[in-house]
């Protein structure tokens, strides 16, 4: 590397030189390390220096900037890997071996091939896997960050997206730490790849989609579409041809993506082969393609400017409509079952096995597996994972809400709720609500939950005394600044390991996979509902936007139904049951609900509601009477007939003609008389029974079937 690299290069041609000039002087090289304060803490290799001498432009500037970015990112500068890459380049120059013009132009496959050549020519062997892994670190985040900083176009034009490496990627306020990326560049058809970048990038910037949605689901759906195009067409652009065939294409894609084998994006997903694909996932794939088609068709002028001359010039809204029509309407079936509920037997096994997560690896503990066999098991040396799953069990929060919650997440509860009904002190726990913008992000918790959180805070302070952590659960390596949360992949791996060792089963003999942590949320909310929590309180605790969503989490447990039924049995002092007649039950029911006693019956209008009927009780559906009021009702019928006769006679004498049958007063009086006759007839037909609602019939002798229209109030994605 020259003392002043790239002096003959224009800044416009080599943007990396602008980045290099912005580095602190001690980071500009060609030897990096001697003048840098706390170098031992910045590098992963003690006092070793980075030597970039003799490298052609712009390699020296690129590697210097990448080393500095690693240190600023909170990881450690890869001294050995950068020095090895510098040695490879110097040897390639000496032996006149071809290599790319820059690190930006050198992907990992090219770098790996160069490393193999270097080892073969110098030592006569291929590099050890550890050497390849060390060099690969340089070509992950640091190179992505370099590509992003040197890219003057829109961020979405790049093939790899990662918020950690490119701060231009928009994140919502509830997505403060997105430590994962995605690669639209993996889409093989160029015309599709560029349109997907433009579409998803625009949706992100507009706030229509979130980073989590784009990276975790939407891009995967479009990659499956790309794979289908390869397998289905000789010329993939035929999917954009005549719109009359679009419906057939969409149906074919739906059938193709319904095969679990066609949905693989990772080799380890083979375990899902035997599971049918849920219709909602099929709809997600179809909707992703349809929205892409609609977006390009809606913006033809912008499409020509961004995509140029491309097959997209054939797209119309008819294509999008045909794909949207293949999105099926999923019936809202009852979800009140106990599939996601963890019973007491499984929960007891889980809590007994949890110490394994926190124990050192050299220690062993005897645990009883789900089949009843006691086995010794080594510890997993991860106390953070132990406390995370314990908090999920105790609070019912989502895994992401625990894993990324802030370090200082406890606060004093309001003065009126400092203690619960048992006198136990309560505190407020603020979790990382990242799913629903309008949902709350805190709950009241007891001292048991607070003790787990305080224990984790103490562990972080002792383990990382020099850190000022941002998160309660922290990444243990590559986190010098303490601003990276515990990785989700590590958490899932730890829970799978614990599941494999403990082999937990529930009372029905079914295996419980601990990595499916959402089951703890179902279980917690079910238990709270069974304690009688009002639905609006349960909704607030769950952090849901609607009570309907909260009800999806409630398991209809047969055991609880039996307990609730037995709780209604009344016993006398001698242990025998109290026998109730139907008449006793009716009387108790009426007296319990009546707000007013009327001369001829009872009014069942709830106390908090106002009556808009005036005195027209006989035709009101909440009016109830029985045989005890028969004489009063007969007298009222007679008086009513006399009133009608007297009034109609007076009307005829004054007006000279009969009172019209549609006269409002006469209509109301005749309706009351008709109701009275029906009431009396029903009382005579069923003596001793209550009659409701102006002769609407007798009280039912059995359960009344009701059809509740709960689905029509829900929002759908159709």
Secondary structure by P-SEA (a helix, b strand, c coil): ccccccccccccccaaaaaaaacccccccccccccccccccccccccbbbbbcccccaaaaaaaaaaaaaaaaccccaaaaaaaaaaaaaaaaaaccccccccccccaaaaaaaaaaaaaaaccccccaaaaaaaaaaacaaaaaaaaaacccccccccccccccccccccccccccccccccccccccaaaaaaaaaaaaaaaaaccccaaaaaccaaaaaaaaaaaaaacccccccccccccaaaaaaaaaaaaacccccccccccccccccccccaaaaaaaaaaaaaaaaaaaacaaaaaaaccccccccccaaaaaaaaaacccccccccccccccccaaaaaaaaaacccccccccbbbbbbccccbbbbbbbcccaaaaaaaaaaaaccccaaaaaccccccccccccccccccccbbbbbbbcccccccccccbbbbcaaaaaaaaaaaaaaaaaccccccccccccccccccccccccaaaaaaaaaaaaaaacccccccccccccccaaaaaaaaaaaaaacccaaaaaaaaccccaaaaaaaccccaaaaaaaaaaacccccccbbbbbcaaaaaaaaaaaccccccccccccccccccccccccccccccccccccaaaaaaaaaaaaaaaaaaaaaaaaaacccccccccaaaaaaaaaaaaaaaaaaaaaacccccccccccccccccbbbbbbcccccccccc
